[in-house]
Amino acid sequence: MRQTSFTAAVACAMAMLIFLPAAADMPPPQSALTGNMSAMQFLIGTWSCTVKLAASQDQPARSEQGVVTYTMVPGNAIHSHVSASDYASDYYTGYVDEAKIYWINTIDAYGSVSSETSTDGKVFTGSNTGGGTTSKIRDTFTHPTPDTTRDLQEVESNGAWQTATDASCTRS
């Protein structure tokens, strides 16, 4: 029995060598975003953020501090990781050449999921689902100075857009 297990393990290892490409065959890591995503290259790195949160049914308006780190990932896309004392999320941003559209998909530590698209890479619209409800959302991204960014997120309520969060970030 022991010999059979050893033989099976060796056979599996050999099969993996056949199907896994050698490191030399792997394309080199992408060093810069290309095409329409190249306009977002400035984001790569770490940013310190102040987020103004609008009042909600159970919370007064307040400000929170956090950090967002942007990294390039395969697919000519950006992975963003947000962390704060009481919040965390991850999102991916990319561009589809055929459709000529930017996209963002997000999930946070509370199970909220959002998906948004944009034709200009600045104003994204879509929906957020969390806590059993789905809302229309809109994010407007600006780059006021070389070392600052701003993301104004709004939610549609009764046909009108209302500020949900206003995040201002500075390169760390």
N, C-alpha and C positions, 0 to 999 in steps of 0.2 A: 504494500500500500504506500509506504513511504517513497519507494522508487517511482511509482506511478505519479504521485503528487509532484515530485521533483521534475520528472520528465514533462509533465503538463506545464509546469511553471517555466521551464526552459523553452518549450515550444511557444508559449504565449509571448515570452520576451523576444524570441526571434521574430515572431509575426509582427510585433510592434516595431522592430527595427526595419522591417520591410515597408511598413506603411507610414512611418514617421519620416518626414524629410530631414536630411542632414542640415545642421545649422548653416552650412555654406550655401545651401539651396534656398534658404529663407531670404526674403527681401529685407534690405536694411530698414531700420526703424525710420519712420517719416520724421524729418527734421523741421518741417514747416507745413502749415495748412496751404492748400492750393485752391485754385479756381475761386469761386464765390466765397468760400470759407476763409480765404487769405485775409479778408477785411477784419476777421475776428482774431487774428494772430496776436494782437496786442493783449488779449485777455490772459494768455498763458502765464501762469504764475499764481502767486498768493495775494489776496486782497483782504483788507480789514474793513468790515462793514458796520454801519449803524442802520438799523431797520426800524422805521416808525410803523407801528401797528395801529390800525384804526380800532376804535372801541367796538366791542362786540356785546352780545347779550349778557355774557357773564364776566367780561373783562373791560376795564377802562382803557383808553388809549395809552400807549406807552412806547418806549424805545428800548431796543435790545442791541447787544453787540454780538458780532459773529465773524467768522472767517469763511471765505470761499476760495477754493483752490481749483484752478482750471488746468487740465492736462490734455494733450493730444492723444487720441486713440485711433486704432485702425478704422478705416472707412472715411478718412479725412473729416473726422468729427472731433468734438470736444466733450470731455467728461468733466462735470463740475461737482465738487463735493462741498456742501455747506455744513458748518458745525457752529453751534452756539450752546450756551449752558442748558437750554431746554428745547432745542430743536436741531434736527439734522435732516438733510435731504441729498439726493443724488440726481443729477440730470444729464442728459446727452443732447447735444445740439449738432445738427448737420444740414446738408443741402442735397436735394435731389435734382440733378441736372435735367433729366427728362421732363419733370414737372415744373422746373424753375421755381422751386419752393424751399424755404428753410423750414426746419421742424425742431421742436423741443419736446422731449418726454421726461417727466419728472415723477419721482416717488419720494415721499417723506417718511420719517420714523413713526408717524401716526397712521399710516396706511392710505393717505390721500395720494391720488394719481392724477396727473394732468397731461394733456397733449395739446400742443398749439402749433400753428403754422403761420408763415409770414411770406409775403412776396418781396419785401425789402430788407429783411434781417433786422428790422428795428421795432416794428409793431407786430406782435404775435397775438393771435386770437385762438381760442379753443375752449376746452372745458376742463373742469376739475371735479373729480368724484371722491368723496370722503364722508364718512359718518352717515352713510345711507342716502346722501343727496348729491345731485350733480348741478354745478353752476357754470355759467358762461364766464370766462375770464379773458382779460387782455393785459399783456405786459408791454410796456413801452421802454425800450432800452436806449439810453443816451450815453455819450462819451464826452462830457463837458470839457475836460482837460486831458492831456496825455496820461495823467496818473489818477484819474477818477472815472467812475462809471455810476450810472443811476438806473434802477429798475423800478418803475412805478407800476404796481399791479393793481388792477381794478376788477371788480366783480359786478356783473349785471344784476340789478335788483329792481323789480317792477318797471323794466324797460329803461332804466337809467344806470349809467356807470358810476360806481362809488369806489373810492380808494380803499383798498384792503391793506397793502403794504407799500412803503416807499423806502427803498434801500439805496443808500449812498455808500460807495466803496472807494477806498484809496489803496493803491499798490503798496504792499508791505515790503 
